């Protein structure tokens, strides 16, 4: 039984080693994707391009003070977060690599722009007040230019949609349930869960083709025998009920909407800012935006409240654009394009759309940021030149490489075979760490590199504890296999306690520290976790491979001068 157990153990060791090698290859491809297509004349560091921070590639460190004195205390933090969100979107438009925009104490905004070329332009744009605008579509927007292939694709697509609509009508005529087919087929997400029902609406609420069908062509309970084409696509319409007379007449209807290809092109045209014209309504007329819920569907939407001047302007805009879109732009970007259903005179409005609660809160925050004029003033500016950052990076890499070589020589000379194994494990550790930095887009700063180098030292320290424990077991006369297992078991408690205390410290530094301290804490914490994996998986597996009779007869290879006889 002992022999079978030994064979199974060796198989597990080899399987673990294969898994480690696969992980090394995978990590290597992540951190150095150019392999094996190396470019002649370029070094490793010129091809491997990690995410470098401000101090390594140069850029600007800006600190702004936000003036929230005019705002109620409960709104100050929300308004500051909204301004931070707007500024972050602005600096992303500069093409900055990994910009950092965060709030600090005393209502301050800290902005780090790594690799920025025109700091003055960035300062000018960052300092502007967030711009909220309400725009209407141009009366005659230029048509979207289509290639001949796109035209033919649109024709065929629309024909397929028409045939699909005809097939649904046939199912309805055969007795199928309208609500069920609406839930399965309709592309109007605002009411498909309601069986396509639109509720009671009067004249002027729908586009002419749709309005003619429900007010003139259909009787109660009837369904259109042909798909009705509008700008939104093909509609299959059912008239449910009606009430009132003359101009007060209202109809409750339901529809199944199948969007056509030309509507997709129109949507692309709608998103083009050149298709919109400004109105006099802007963020200064908006008192606040709040998240609320539709009483029928419980879906989140945004409630808008305007001041007296904004109420009159909004009423005028909605009256002249019934059935048309009105776009809400924040800093030149369309954040919502609702369609006006009726004239709104009460000074409040609702933006409904296909967004979840998180998206609704974010939209309300952005609207409040545009509505609340929060002045921000530049109080500190530090510029790091790219040449200085390059010198810092080169010196850091040289220092780290020299330190690694010295440590490797010490480990090999003093611990011999385990020392060689530790060097191999350290190389794998470096590959794993670089892959983690790349996958999770960890921005490396000078302090972060220092944290990484320190974690290398801690990884070596873990190996030293294990090797010393193993040597003690070998000197006591225990077999080599048992000595290795006991060495790891006895060293584990010390390594565990020291690393856990270090990780707790890293968490505290990352939580409360500035950006530079966070970089140090994050890289150190990641390094510690990887070093534990390296020591207790990689090093342990490699040492177990050498737990053979040959190495048992040569304790010198493990740094042990004399092995006692096993009693």
ROVOKE-969631 format. One record per residue (C-alpha): residue number from 0; x, y, z; residue in one letter. Coordinates in Angstrom, 2 decimals, decimal comma. Each point is the difference from the previous one (the first is absolute). Layout:
% ROVOKE-969631
- num_c1_c2_c3_residu
- NUM_X_Y_Z_a
...
% end
This chain:
% ROVOKE-969631
- num_c1_c2_c3_residu
- 0_0,00_0,00_0,00_x
- 1_2,84_2,37_0,79_x
- 2_1,45_-0,44_-3,51_x
- 3_-3,38_0,76_-1,65_x
- 4_-0,37_3,04_2,20_x
- 5_3,47_1,14_-1,05_x
- 6_-0,80_-0,39_-3,73_x
- 7_-3,21_1,98_0,37_x
- 8_1,87_2,73_1,86_x
- 9_2,61_0,28_-2,76_x
- 10_-2,75_0,17_-2,60_x
- 11_-1,63_2,85_1,89_x
- 12_3,33_1,80_0,16_x
- 13_0,52_-0,28_-3,75_x
- 14_-3,59_1,07_-0,71_x
- 15_0,46_3,02_2,25_x
- 16_3,23_0,85_-1,82_x
- 17_-1,76_-0,20_-3,36_x
- 18_-2,70_2,33_1,32_x
- 19_2,65_2,46_1,19_x
- 20_1,75_-0,03_-3,38_x
- 21_-3,30_0,63_-1,80_x
- 22_-0,66_2,92_2,34_x
- 23_3,50_1,36_-0,65_x
- 24_-0,47_-0,18_-3,78_x
- 25_-3,42_1,61_0,22_x
- 26_1,31_2,78_2,27_x
- 27_2,96_0,55_-2,29_x
- 28_-2,23_0,46_-3,01_x
- 29_-2,03_2,59_1,92_x
- 30_2,96_2,04_1,23_x
- 31_2,06_-0,32_-3,20_x
- 32_-2,46_-0,47_-2,88_x
- 33_2,65_0,61_-2,68_x
- 34_1,59_-3,41_0,58_x
- 35_1,38_-1,55_-2,11_x
- 36_-0,16_2,83_-2,54_x
- 37_2,69_2,14_1,61_x
- 38_0,99_3,12_-1,90_x
- 39_3,75_0,18_-0,71_x
- 40_1,74_2,82_1,81_x
- 41_-2,68_0,42_2,68_x
- 42_0,51_-0,96_3,61_x
- 43_-2,42_-1,85_2,24_x
- 44_-1,10_3,13_1,80_x
- 45_-0,62_1,88_-3,25_x
- 46_-2,39_-2,73_-1,15_x
- 47_-1,69_-0,77_3,31_x
- 48_-1,98_3,16_0,80_x
- 49_-1,62_-0,08_3,44_x
- 50_-2,39_2,66_1,20_x
- 51_2,33_2,70_1,31_x
- 52_-1,02_2,67_2,45_x
- 53_0,57_3,69_0,04_x
- 54_3,47_-0,09_1,56_x
- 55_1,33_-2,47_-2,58_x
- 56_-1,30_1,37_-3,30_x
- 57_-0,46_3,62_0,96_x
- 58_-3,13_2,11_0,11_x
- 59_-1,85_2,29_2,38_x
- 60_-1,30_-0,25_3,56_x
- 61_-2,82_2,51_0,59_x
- 62_-1,93_0,78_3,17_x
- 63_-3,28_1,96_-0,17_x
- 64_-2,06_1,49_2,81_x
- 65_-3,77_-0,24_-0,51_x
- 66_-2,16_2,83_1,32_x
- 67_-3,10_-1,63_1,49_x
- 68_-0,85_2,85_2,35_x
- 69_-3,20_0,80_-1,91_x
- 70_-1,34_-3,54_0,21_x
- 71_-1,92_-1,68_2,85_x
- 72_2,19_-2,36_2,01_x
- 73_-1,85_-3,19_-1,12_x
- 74_0,62_0,87_-3,67_x
- 75_3,70_0,87_0,24_x
- 76_1,50_-3,49_-0,23_x
- 77_-2,36_-1,05_-2,81_x
- 78_0,75_3,15_-1,97_x
- 79_3,74_-0,49_0,45_x
- 80_-0,25_-3,59_-1,25_x
- 81_-1,96_1,22_-2,99_x
- 82_2,69_2,55_-0,87_x
- 83_2,65_-2,71_0,42_x
- 84_-1,91_-2,19_-2,45_x
- 85_-0,19_2,81_-2,57_x
- 86_3,70_0,86_0,35_x
- 87_0,98_-3,66_-0,35_x
- 88_-1,92_-0,22_-3,27_x
- 89_1,69_3,17_-1,19_x
- 90_3,54_-1,17_0,71_x
- 91_-0,78_-3,32_-1,69_x
- 92_-0,72_2,03_-3,12_x
- 93_3,61_1,28_0,11_x
- 94_1,27_-3,53_-0,72_x
- 95_1,77_-0,14_3,36_x
- 96_1,23_-3,43_1,05_x
- 97_-1,60_-1,13_3,27_x
- 98_-1,04_3,44_1,33_x
- 99_-0,70_0,22_3,72_x
- 100_-2,84_2,27_1,14_x
- 101_-0,97_-0,32_3,63_x
- 102_-1,54_2,02_2,79_x
- 103_2,03_0,94_3,04_x
- 104_-0,62_1,57_3,37_x
- 105_-1,42_3,52_0,34_x
- 106_-1,89_-0,34_-3,32_x
- 107_3,11_-0,25_-2,14_x
- 108_0,44_-1,68_-3,39_x
- 109_3,32_-1,71_-0,72_x
- 110_0,80_-0,57_-3,67_x
- 111_3,02_-1,85_-1,41_x
- 112_0,52_0,13_-3,75_x
- 113_2,80_-2,34_-0,99_x
- 114_1,55_0,70_-3,40_x
- 115_-1,94_3,23_-0,56_x
- 116_1,62_2,28_-2,60_x
- 117_-1,90_3,28_0,38_x
- 118_-0,52_0,59_3,72_x
- 119_-1,32_3,54_-0,45_x
- 120_-2,73_-1,18_-2,37_x
- 121_-0,96_-2,74_2,44_x
- 122_-0,18_2,51_2,87_x
- 123_-2,19_2,31_-2,08_x
- 124_-2,50_-2,70_-0,93_x
- 125_-0,07_-1,62_3,43_x
- 126_-0,80_3,32_1,64_x
- 127_-3,10_0,64_-2,08_x
- 128_-3,43_-0,36_1,59_x
- 129_-1,78_-3,24_-1,12_x
- 130_-2,32_0,88_-2,93_x
- 131_-3,53_-1,42_-0,10_x
- 132_-2,02_0,73_-3,16_x
- 133_-3,41_-0,89_-1,39_x
- 134_-0,06_-0,26_-3,80_x
- 135_-2,59_-0,66_-2,69_x
- 136_0,56_-1,75_-3,30_x
- 137_0,51_2,09_-3,12_x
- 138_-3,16_0,28_-2,16_x
- 139_1,69_-1,54_-3,05_x
- 140_3,11_-1,91_1,07_x
- 141_2,18_-1,16_-2,89_x
- 142_-0,60_-3,64_-0,93_x
- 143_2,42_-2,69_1,05_x
- 144_2,16_-0,98_-2,96_x
- 145_-0,22_-3,73_-0,73_x
- 146_2,08_-2,12_-2,28_x
- 147_-1,74_-2,05_-2,68_x
- 148_0,69_-3,17_2,00_x
- 149_-1,55_1,53_3,12_x
- 150_-3,05_1,05_-2,00_x
- 151_-0,51_-3,54_-1,33_x
- 152_0,51_-1,45_3,50_x
- 153_-2,58_2,43_1,40_x
- 154_-2,53_-0,89_-2,72_x
- 155_0,40_-3,73_0,65_x
- 156_-0,08_0,49_3,77_x
- 157_-3,20_2,07_-0,19_x
- 158_-1,61_-2,58_-2,27_x
- 159_0,81_-2,74_2,53_x
- 160_-1,48_2,15_2,80_x
- 161_-3,17_0,61_-2,05_x
- 162_-0,38_-3,75_-0,59_x
- 163_0,52_-0,61_3,71_x
- 164_-2,72_2,53_0,80_x
- 165_-2,36_-1,71_-2,48_x
- 166_0,72_-3,32_1,69_x
- 167_-0,90_1,43_3,43_x
- 168_-3,27_1,39_-1,41_x
- 169_-0,81_-3,47_-1,35_x
- 170_0,58_-1,48_3,47_x
- 171_-2,31_2,61_1,53_x
- 172_-2,71_-0,71_-2,58_x
- 173_0,34_-3,69_0,90_x
- 174_-0,77_0,80_3,64_x
- 175_3,40_0,70_1,58_x
- 176_0,13_2,27_3,05_x
- 177_1,08_3,59_-0,88_x
- 178_1,63_0,67_3,39_x
- 179_2,06_-3,19_-0,19_x
- 180_1,24_0,74_-3,53_x
- 181_0,81_3,59_1,02_x
- 182_2,16_-1,28_2,87_x
- 183_1,83_-2,36_-2,35_x
- 184_0,44_2,24_-3,06_x
- 185_-0,47_3,71_0,72_x
- 186_3,13_2,17_0,02_x
- 187_-1,72_2,80_1,93_x
- 188_1,55_-0,82_3,38_x
- 189_-2,05_2,67_1,80_x
- 190_-3,23_-2,06_-0,22_x
- 191_0,76_-3,49_-1,32_x
- 192_-0,31_-1,37_3,56_x
- 193_-3,49_1,55_0,09_x
- 194_-1,09_-1,91_-3,08_x
- 195_0,80_2,99_-2,19_x
- 196_-2,76_2,09_1,60_x
- 197_0,49_3,77_-0,36_x
- 198_-2,81_1,30_2,21_x
- 199_-2,61_2,63_-0,85_x
- 200_1,32_2,82_-2,21_x
- 201_-1,63_2,85_-1,90_x
- 202_0,50_1,45_-3,46_x
- 203_3,50_1,37_-0,57_x
- 204_1,77_-2,55_2,20_x
- 205_1,17_-2,33_-2,78_x
- 206_1,50_0,31_-3,46_x
- 207_-2,62_0,47_-2,78_x
- 208_0,07_-3,57_-1,36_x
- 209_-0,51_-1,50_3,45_x
- 210_-2,64_2,56_0,94_x
- 211_-2,04_-0,63_-3,18_x
- 212_-0,08_-3,73_0,74_x
- 213_-1,35_0,28_3,56_x
- 214_-2,34_2,99_-0,49_x
- 215_-1,40_-0,66_-3,49_x
- 216_0,69_-3,48_-1,38_x
- 217_-0,46_-2,40_2,91_x
- 218_-3,01_-0,93_2,09_x
- 219_0,30_-1,11_3,61_x
- 220_1,59_-3,45_0,18_x
- 221_1,30_0,10_-3,58_x
- 222_3,61_-0,55_-1,09_x
- 223_1,61_1,52_-3,10_x
- 224_-0,07_-2,38_-2,93_x
- 225_3,22_1,47_-1,39_x
- 226_3,14_1,22_1,82_x
- 227_-0,06_3,79_0,47_x
- 228_3,28_1,67_-1,03_x
- 229_1,24_3,02_1,97_x
- 230_3,38_1,56_0,65_x
- 231_0,40_-2,47_2,86_x
- 232_-0,53_-3,14_-2,09_x
- 233_-2,95_-2,33_-0,63_x
- 234_-2,89_0,01_2,50_x
- 235_-2,70_-2,60_0,58_x
- 236_-2,73_1,95_1,78_x
- 237_-2,98_-1,07_2,08_x
- 238_-2,76_2,43_1,08_x
- 239_-1,05_-0,91_3,53_x
- 240_-2,46_2,69_1,12_x
- 241_-1,05_3,62_-0,46_x
- 242_-1,55_2,72_2,07_x
- 243_-1,23_3,58_-0,44_x
- 244_-1,24_1,79_-3,10_x
- 245_1,38_2,48_-2,55_x
- 246_3,22_1,71_1,04_x
- 247_-0,23_-1,71_3,41_x
- 248_-0,01_-3,47_-1,53_x
- 249_2,69_-2,37_1,30_x
- 250_0,97_-3,49_-1,16_x
- 251_1,70_-2,81_1,90_x
- 252_2,09_-2,08_-2,40_x
- 253_2,81_-2,52_-0,08_x
- 254_2,67_-0,69_-2,58_x
- 255_2,80_-2,33_-0,98_x
- 256_2,98_1,93_-1,40_x
- 257_2,54_-1,51_-2,37_x
- 258_2,84_2,43_-0,70_x
- 259_1,24_0,39_-3,56_x
- 260_3,51_0,53_-1,30_x
- 261_-0,55_3,59_-1,01_x
- 262_-0,95_0,75_3,62_x
- 263_3,45_-1,20_1,09_x
- 264_1,58_2,51_-2,36_x
- 265_-2,30_2,70_1,34_x
- 266_1,05_-0,83_3,55_x
- 267_3,62_0,36_-1,04_x
- 268_-0,91_3,35_-1,50_x
- 269_-1,79_1,05_3,20_x
- 270_3,16_-0,64_2,03_x
- 271_1,96_2,33_-2,25_x
- 272_0,33_3,33_1,82_x
- 273_-0,07_1,85_-3,35_x
- 274_-3,68_-0,91_-0,34_x
- 275_-1,06_2,06_3,04_x
- 276_-0,64_3,66_0,69_x
- 277_0,27_1,79_3,33_x
- 278_-2,96_1,27_1,96_x
- 279_0,08_2,67_2,67_x
- 280_-0,61_-2,65_2,67_x
- 281_3,18_-1,06_1,83_x
- 282_1,31_-1,31_3,29_x
- 283_-0,45_3,31_1,75_x
- 284_-3,79_-0,48_-0,26_x
- 285_0,07_-3,47_1,60_x
- 286_-0,61_-0,01_3,75_x
- 287_0,70_-3,68_0,57_x
- 288_-0,16_-3,49_-1,48_x
- 289_-1,17_-2,94_2,10_x
- 290_-0,36_-3,75_-0,49_x
- 291_-3,59_-1,23_0,14_x
- 292_-1,93_-3,09_-1,07_x
- 293_-2,78_-0,58_-2,51_x
- 294_-3,15_-0,94_1,98_x
- 295_-1,04_-2,57_-2,62_x
- 296_3,26_-1,76_-0,90_x
- 297_2,12_0,99_3,03_x
- 298_2,78_0,88_-2,47_x
- 299_2,38_2,77_1,11_x
- 300_-0,19_3,34_-1,77_x
- 301_1,19_3,58_0,54_x
- 302_-2,21_2,82_1,25_x
- 303_0,95_3,56_-1,04_x
- 304_-1,10_3,15_1,78_x
- 305_0,49_3,43_-1,64_x
- 306_-0,18_3,50_1,42_x
- 307_-2,69_2,46_-1,17_x
- 308_1,94_1,14_-3,07_x
- 309_0,95_-3,56_-0,91_x
- 310_-3,63_-1,12_0,41_x
- 311_-1,16_2,44_-2,68_x
- 312_2,85_-0,87_-2,36_x
- 313_-0,56_-3,74_0,43_x
- 314_-3,73_0,39_-0,64_x
- 315_0,74_1,85_-3,23_x
- 316_2,54_-2,64_-1,13_x
- 317_-2,27_-2,97_0,72_x
- 318_-3,01_1,66_-1,65_x
- 319_1,91_0,45_-3,25_x
- 320_1,57_-3,49_-0,02_x
- 321_-2,77_-2,47_0,80_x
- 322_0,94_-3,38_-1,45_x
- 323_3,58_1,19_-0,55_x
- 324_3,20_-0,53_2,00_x
- 325_1,50_2,60_2,32_x
- 326_3,63_-0,71_0,87_x
- 327_1,68_0,72_3,32_x
- 328_3,71_0,72_-0,45_x
- 329_2,59_0,12_2,77_x
- 330_3,37_1,46_-1,04_x
- 331_-0,82_-0,56_-3,65_x
- 332_-1,05_-3,66_0,43_x
- 333_-3,60_-1,18_-0,36_x
- 334_-0,84_-1,75_3,25_x
- 335_-3,73_-0,44_-0,70_x
- 336_-2,26_0,43_-3,05_x
- 337_-3,62_-0,38_1,16_x
- 338_-2,94_0,41_-2,38_x
- 339_-2,56_2,65_0,98_x
- 340_-3,43_-1,55_0,57_x
- 341_-1,92_3,16_0,95_x
- 342_0,41_3,64_0,96_x
- 343_1,40_0,30_3,51_x
- 344_-1,03_3,16_1,86_x
- 345_0,52_-0,86_3,65_x
- 346_3,73_0,66_0,14_x
- 347_0,91_-3,67_0,46_x
- 348_0,76_-2,84_-2,38_x
- 349_0,97_-3,67_0,00_x
- 350_2,81_-1,64_-1,93_x
- 351_-0,81_-3,68_-0,49_x
- 352_2,22_-2,48_-1,74_x
- 353_1,51_-3,47_0,07_x
- 354_2,36_0,57_2,91_x
- 355_0,38_-1,71_3,36_x
- 356_0,09_1,63_3,43_x
- 357_3,76_0,56_-0,05_x
- 358_-0,18_1,68_-3,43_x
- 359_-2,95_2,13_1,14_x
- 360_1,91_1,20_3,07_x
- 361_3,03_0,80_-2,14_x
- 362_-2,13_1,97_-2,47_x
- 363_-1,66_1,97_2,82_x
- 364_3,43_0,75_1,44_x
- 365_1,25_1,28_-3,35_x
- 366_-3,08_2,16_-0,45_x
- 367_0,40_1,45_3,48_x
- 368_3,65_0,68_-0,74_x
- 369_-1,02_2,00_-3,03_x
- 370_-2,80_1,74_1,84_x
- 371_1,97_1,02_3,08_x
- 372_2,67_2,59_-0,83_x
- 373_2,93_-1,13_2,17_x
- 374_3,04_2,17_-0,60_x
- 375_3,34_-1,77_0,24_x
- 376_3,30_1,80_0,41_x
- 377_3,48_-1,32_-0,77_x
- 378_2,04_0,18_3,22_x
- 379_2,96_-2,24_-0,84_x
- 380_1,80_-1,11_-3,15_x
- 381_3,03_-2,25_-0,35_x
- 382_1,51_-0,96_-3,33_x
- 383_2,25_-3,01_-0,54_x
- 384_2,07_-0,03_-3,19_x
- 385_0,09_-3,22_-2,04_x
- 386_3,81_-0,06_0,05_x
- 387_0,04_0,04_3,81_x
- 388_-2,56_-2,78_0,09_x
- 389_2,04_-2,06_-2,47_x
- 390_3,14_0,39_2,13_x
- 391_-1,94_-1,08_3,11_x
- 392_-1,34_-3,06_-1,80_x
- 393_3,42_-1,03_-1,32_x
- 394_1,66_0,41_3,40_x
- 395_-2,79_-1,94_1,69_x
- 396_0,29_-2,87_-2,46_x
- 397_3,79_-0,09_0,33_x
- 398_-0,21_0,05_3,80_x
- 399_-2,60_-2,77_-0,01_x
- 400_2,02_-2,12_-2,44_x
- 401_3,24_0,39_1,98_x
- 402_-1,80_-0,84_3,22_x
- 403_-1,50_-3,11_-1,58_x
- 404_3,40_-1,16_-1,28_x
- 405_1,66_0,50_3,39_x
- 406_-2,78_-1,82_1,81_x
- 407_0,10_-2,84_-2,57_x
- 408_3,76_-0,44_0,46_x
- 409_-0,37_-0,06_3,77_x
- 410_-2,79_-2,60_-0,15_x
- 411_1,93_-2,26_-2,39_x
- 412_3,29_0,21_1,92_x
- 413_-1,49_-0,46_3,46_x
- 414_-2,90_-2,38_-0,68_x
- 415_1,32_-1,69_-3,16_x
- 416_-2,75_-2,12_-1,62_x
- 417_-2,88_1,62_1,93_x
- 418_1,58_3,35_-0,89_x
- 419_-0,15_-0,83_-3,71_x
- 420_-3,61_-1,07_0,45_x
- 421_-0,80_3,27_1,79_x
- 422_1,49_2,00_-2,89_x
- 423_-2,17_-1,91_-2,47_x
- 424_-3,01_0,60_2,23_x
- 425_0,86_3,71_0,20_x
- 426_0,13_0,26_-3,79_x
- 427_-3,42_-1,62_-0,19_x
- 428_-1,17_2,35_2,75_x
- 429_1,08_2,98_-2,12_x
- 430_-1,88_-1,32_-3,04_x
- 431_-3,16_-0,58_2,07_x
- 432_0,20_3,49_1,52_x
- 433_0,45_1,74_-3,35_x
- 434_-2,96_-1,92_-1,41_x
- 435_-2,19_1,07_2,94_x
- 436_1,08_3,63_-0,48_x
- 437_-0,94_-0,25_-3,68_x
- 438_-3,34_-1,79_0,46_x
- 439_-1,25_2,34_2,74_x
- 440_1,62_3,08_-1,63_x
- 441_2,01_0,86_3,11_x
- 442_1,67_3,36_-0,54_x
- 443_3,66_-0,21_0,99_x
- 444_1,43_3,00_1,79_x
- 445_3,46_0,40_1,48_x
- 446_-1,44_-0,87_3,40_x
- 447_-1,81_-2,95_-1,56_x
- 448_3,24_-1,39_-1,42_x
- 449_1,54_0,39_3,47_x
- 450_-2,89_-2,03_1,41_x
- 451_0,52_-2,68_-2,63_x
- 452_3,75_-0,21_0,74_x
- 453_-0,75_-0,23_3,72_x
- 454_-2,41_-2,86_-0,66_x
- 455_2,82_-1,81_-1,83_x
- 456_2,06_0,25_3,18_x
- 457_-2,92_-1,40_1,99_x
- 458_-0,30_-2,88_-2,46_x
- 459_3,69_-0,77_0,54_x
- 460_-0,52_0,25_3,76_x
- 461_-2,73_-2,64_-0,19_x
- 462_2,33_-2,34_-1,88_x
- 463_2,76_0,55_2,57_x
- 464_-2,31_-0,96_2,85_x
- 465_-1,07_-3,15_-1,86_x
- 466_3,55_-1,01_-0,89_x
- 467_1,30_0,53_3,53_x
- 468_-2,79_-2,11_1,45_x
- 469_0,70_-2,68_-2,60_x
- 470_3,72_0,01_0,86_x
- 471_-0,83_-0,44_3,69_x
- 472_-2,06_-3,07_-0,82_x
- 473_2,77_-1,43_-2,19_x
- 474_2,59_0,53_2,76_x
- 475_-2,24_-1,89_2,41_x
- 476_0,24_-3,05_-2,29_x
- 477_-3,46_-0,01_-1,53_x
- 478_-0,47_-1,22_-3,60_x
- 479_0,16_2,70_-2,64_x
- 480_-3,69_-0,23_-0,93_x
- 481_-1,15_0,35_3,59_x
- 482_2,50_2,81_0,57_x
- 483_-1,42_2,02_-2,89_x
- 484_-3,59_-0,49_1,17_x
- 485_0,93_0,85_3,61_x
- 486_1,98_3,02_-1,16_x
- 487_-3,01_1,44_-1,79_x
- 488_-2,37_-0,91_2,82_x
- 489_2,13_1,62_2,73_x
- 490_0,74_3,11_-2,06_x
- 491_-3,62_0,54_-0,97_x
- 492_-1,14_1,51_3,31_x
- 493_2,74_2,65_0,03_x
- 494_-0,51_0,86_-3,68_x
- 495_-3,79_0,11_0,39_x
- 496_0,03_2,33_3,00_x
- 497_2,56_2,42_-1,45_x
- 498_-1,70_0,15_-3,40_x
- 499_-3,49_0,49_1,44_x
- 500_1,22_2,90_2,12_x
- 501_1,69_1,48_-3,10_x
- 502_-3,17_-0,40_-2,10_x
- 503_-2,08_1,72_2,71_x
- 504_2,47_2,88_-0,09_x
- 505_-0,28_0,15_-3,79_x
- 506_-3,79_0,15_0,20_x
- 507_0,15_2,89_2,49_x
- 508_2,52_1,89_-2,16_x
- 509_-2,04_-0,57_-3,18_x
- 510_-3,21_1,09_1,72_x
- 511_1,22_3,17_1,68_x
- 512_3,16_0,93_-1,90_x
- 513_0,58_2,35_-2,91_x
- 514_0,40_-1,26_-3,57_x
- 515_3,75_-0,59_0,35_x
- 516_-0,41_-1,88_3,29_x
- 517_-2,83_-2,01_-1,53_x
- 518_2,28_-1,04_-2,85_x
- 519_2,58_-1,25_2,50_x
- 520_-2,61_-1,83_2,08_x
- 521_-1,75_-1,65_-2,97_x
- 522_3,17_-1,33_-1,65_x
- 523_1,38_-1,15_3,36_x
- 524_-3,26_-1,75_0,87_x
- 525_-0,20_-1,73_-3,38_x
- 526_3,66_-1,00_0,31_x
- 527_-0,56_-1,51_3,45_x
- 528_-2,93_-2,12_-1,20_x
- 529_1,94_-1,22_-3,03_x
- 530_3,08_-0,69_2,15_x
- 531_-2,06_-2,31_2,23_x
- 532_-1,19_-1,87_-3,08_x
- 533_3,56_-0,10_-1,32_x
- 534_1,43_-1,36_3,25_x
- 535_-2,63_-2,57_0,89_x
- 536_-0,88_-1,20_-3,49_x
- 537_2,92_0,65_-2,37_x
- 538_2,94_-0,44_2,40_x
- 539_-1,66_-2,88_1,82_x
- 540_-0,76_-1,86_-3,24_x
- 541_3,55_0,44_-1,32_x
- 542_1,55_-1,15_3,29_x
- 543_-2,24_-3,06_0,09_x
- 544_1,38_-1,04_-3,39_x
- 545_3,45_-0,31_1,58_x
- 546_-1,18_-2,09_2,95_x
- 547_1,78_-3,08_-1,43_x
- 548_2,60_-2,48_1,26_x
- 549_2,76_1,66_-2,01_x
- 550_-0,46_3,37_1,72_x
- 551_-0,51_-1,72_3,36_x
- 552_3,56_-1,33_-0,33_x
- 553_1,38_3,47_-0,79_x
- 554_-1,25_2,34_2,78_x
- 555_2,72_2,43_-1,06_x
- 556_-2,28_1,04_-2,86_x
- 557_-2,49_1,21_2,63_x
- 558_2,61_1,93_1,97_x
- 559_0,35_-2,69_2,69_x
- 560_3,56_-1,05_0,78_x
- 561_-0,75_-3,23_1,74_x
- 562_-3,09_-2,08_0,29_x
- 563_-0,55_-2,07_3,13_x
- 564_-0,93_-3,63_-0,29_x
- 565_-3,68_-0,63_0,08_x
- 566_-0,82_-1,98_3,13_x
% end
